[in-house]
Amino acid sequence: MKKKIQGQITMEAAIVIPIVLMMVVGLIGMVLYSHDALAITAYVYGTANDHINEGTEILQKSLEENINRVPLFIIRPEIETEKKTDSICIRIQGKSKSSLNWMDKLVSESYHPDAITIEQNMSDEIIYISQTILNQMEKKEA
């Protein structure tokens, strides 16, 4: 009777452990993918705000330099900038860092964030509102 119970536990473990491991690995993959997507968007937006008035070529160069400093795990971004009359539109295309074909297909089909549009000239109202908010924050800290 004991041998039958021990064999049953072995069979259950042989079925359950691979399923649990696949779920854990899948969850880690989703977390890394989400990290990459958010990090790319944040770095592109921040760099674009810092270099908005320096021209499209300088902006493109600094975007490429800054995005290479970001620790990314799954997505390899390709960035293109487009100058409009009063703004710059930035489009990001994602490729897989992996050499696996299925991973490249998954990332390239699933990662299509909206284009980021940065205005070059802020209206006076936005500048005054921003200054008021900063002044309020400084008063609260003091």
C-alpha positions as CSV (number, residue, x, y, z in Angstrom):
1,M,0.0,0.0,0.0
2,K,2.8,2.4,0.8
3,K,4.5,1.9,-2.5
4,K,1.3,2.8,-4.3
5,I,0.9,6.1,-2.4
6,Q,4.6,7.0,-3.0
7,G,4.1,6.4,-6.7
8,Q,1.0,8.5,-6.7
9,I,2.8,11.4,-5.2
10,T,5.6,11.1,-7.8
11,M,3.0,11.1,-10.6
12,E,1.2,14.1,-9.2
13,A,4.5,16.0,-8.8
14,A,5.6,15.0,-12.4
15,I,2.4,16.6,-13.7
16,V,2.1,19.6,-11.4
17,I,5.7,20.9,-11.3
18,P,6.1,21.5,-15.0
19,I,2.8,23.4,-15.2
20,V,3.7,25.6,-12.2
21,L,7.2,26.2,-13.7
22,M,5.6,27.2,-17.1
23,M,3.3,29.6,-15.3
24,V,6.1,31.2,-13.3
25,V,8.3,31.6,-16.4
26,G,5.4,33.1,-18.3
27,L,4.7,35.5,-15.5
28,I,8.3,36.6,-15.4
29,G,8.3,37.1,-19.2
30,M,5.1,39.3,-19.0
31,V,6.7,41.4,-16.2
32,L,9.9,41.9,-18.2
33,Y,7.9,42.9,-21.3
34,S,5.8,45.4,-19.3
35,H,9.0,46.8,-17.8
36,D,10.5,47.3,-21.2
37,A,7.4,49.0,-22.7
38,L,7.1,51.4,-19.8
39,A,10.9,52.2,-19.7
40,I,11.0,52.9,-23.4
41,T,8.0,55.2,-23.3
42,A,9.4,57.1,-20.2
43,Y,12.9,57.5,-21.6
44,V,11.7,58.6,-25.0
45,Y,9.3,61.1,-23.5
46,G,11.8,62.5,-21.1
47,T,14.6,62.8,-23.7
48,A,12.2,64.4,-26.2
49,N,11.2,67.0,-23.6
50,D,14.8,67.8,-22.8
51,H,15.9,68.2,-26.5
52,I,12.7,69.4,-28.2
53,N,14.1,72.7,-29.3
54,E,17.5,71.4,-30.7
55,G,16.2,70.1,-34.0
56,T,15.1,66.7,-35.3
57,E,18.6,65.3,-36.0
58,I,19.9,66.1,-32.6
59,L,16.8,64.8,-31.0
60,Q,17.0,61.5,-33.0
61,K,20.7,61.1,-32.0
62,S,20.0,61.7,-28.3
63,L,17.0,59.4,-28.4
64,E,19.2,56.6,-29.8
65,E,21.9,57.2,-27.3
66,N,19.6,57.4,-24.3
67,I,17.6,54.3,-25.3
68,N,20.8,52.3,-25.5
69,R,21.4,53.1,-21.8
70,V,18.1,51.7,-20.7
71,P,18.3,48.2,-19.3
72,L,15.9,46.3,-21.5
73,F,15.2,42.6,-21.4
74,I,12.9,41.7,-24.3
75,I,12.2,44.7,-26.6
76,R,14.7,46.3,-28.9
77,P,13.1,49.7,-29.9
78,E,13.5,51.4,-33.3
79,I,12.7,55.1,-33.0
80,E,11.8,57.5,-35.8
81,T,11.0,61.2,-35.4
82,E,8.9,63.4,-37.7
83,K,8.9,67.2,-37.5
84,K,5.5,68.9,-37.8
85,T,4.7,72.6,-37.7
86,D,4.6,73.1,-34.0
87,S,5.4,69.7,-32.6
88,I,7.5,66.6,-33.1
89,C,6.0,63.2,-33.5
90,I,8.0,60.1,-32.3
91,R,7.0,56.6,-33.4
92,I,8.5,53.6,-31.7
93,Q,8.6,50.1,-33.3
94,G,9.5,47.2,-31.1
95,K,11.6,44.2,-32.2
96,S,12.7,41.2,-30.1
97,K,16.2,41.0,-28.6
98,S,15.9,37.3,-28.9
99,S,17.0,35.3,-31.9
100,L,13.8,33.2,-31.6
101,N,11.5,33.7,-34.5
102,W,8.3,33.3,-32.5
103,M,9.5,35.8,-29.9
104,D,10.3,38.4,-32.6
105,K,6.9,37.9,-34.2
106,L,5.2,38.2,-30.8
107,V,7.0,41.4,-29.8
108,S,6.7,43.1,-33.3
109,E,2.9,42.3,-33.5
110,S,2.1,43.2,-29.9
111,Y,4.2,46.3,-29.2
112,H,2.7,49.2,-31.0
113,P,2.5,52.2,-28.7
114,D,0.7,55.3,-29.8
115,A,3.0,58.0,-31.3
116,I,4.3,60.4,-28.8
117,T,3.7,64.0,-29.8
118,I,5.7,66.8,-28.0
119,E,4.7,70.4,-28.5
120,Q,7.5,72.8,-29.2
121,N,5.9,75.9,-27.9
122,M,3.8,75.9,-24.8
123,S,1.0,78.3,-24.4
124,D,1.3,81.1,-21.8
125,E,-1.6,79.5,-19.9
126,I,0.3,76.2,-19.4
127,I,3.4,78.0,-18.4
128,Y,1.5,80.1,-15.8
129,I,-0.3,77.1,-14.5
130,S,2.9,75.1,-14.2
131,Q,4.6,78.0,-12.4
132,T,1.7,78.3,-10.0
133,I,1.8,74.6,-9.2
134,L,5.6,74.8,-8.5
135,N,5.1,77.8,-6.3
136,Q,2.4,76.0,-4.3
137,M,4.6,73.0,-3.9
138,E,7.5,75.2,-2.7
139,K,5.2,76.9,-0.1
140,K,4.1,73.5,1.3
141,E,7.7,72.3,1.6
142,A,8.8,75.5,3.5
